[in-house]
Amino acid sequence: MRFPLLKPGQKFIYQEKRYTKTGPMTASEEESGKTCMIRRSAEVTLLPDHDKREQAIVQQYARDQVVSLLKAYQHEVKTRLADAVGVEQAQHPADVLKVVEDCDVVTFLSQFDRSGIS
């Protein structure tokens, strides 16, 4: 299948590497976490074991819904950072960045549907 047919959050293989689609022409490489540009004409293989929750993310939101989701995500990141600092897991900038990186927005958004957004 061609890259544009994937939805954001879907996992796939391209040139023998595993990726997650992050945007219209971008994907995050699973191993390194680096964001890469993927050609629209690129042939990719959708991974059969991709997480079904990722497909459930609504693709369009009203402005108020976006603001609400961003505030909820910001709160989640702050909570995780406070917890990590409190138990001394995040003492250095690299540790803090790891906590932020682990708070995956796709996983976070999969908790919500349109009706669950305030």
Beta strands, then each sheet from edge to edge (+ up, - down):
strand 1: 11-14
strand 2: 17-21
strand 3: 26-29
strand 4: 35-37
strand 5: 45-46
sheet 1: 4+ 3- 2+ 1- 5+
end
